[in-house]
């Protein structure tokens, strides 16, 4: 368990179009299955979630209207398979993690979480912070451009 020390009061760290993206959590833990590092690898996991509202519902409705019965059937079959999703609506959000020990954190995979429509992400970064790191700093981007929003996290409650 980590402690968020500083973050935007509403936890909104990015905006894609008119959809606000919130920091839903951060944890120092072990990597789940189906990411780019072996399951159980010590890592940092960052959770993002879109603020559900008119924009996300409208987007989902537009996508649903373009799907044929065959597409829906194929998606149902694909959803039964184990493994990572094809696309996340939040994939344009980037996260850079740094700490007070100059550790280099690398993106090591992601998974969509929640109901599978792409508005909730779990991002995995390796390595885990060294035991003597006292602060993680997260900077957020959309399409590579800074959002001007960041947060600091105390990773010591491991």
ABEGO torsion letter per residue (X at the ends): XBBBABBBAAGBABBBEABBBBBAEBBBBBBBBGBABBBGBBBBBBBBBBBBBAAAAAAAAAAAAABBAAAAAAAAAAAABBEBBABBAAAABBBBBBBAAGBBBBBAEBBBBEAGAGABBBBBBOBBBBAABABBBBBBBBGGBBAGBBBBBBAABX
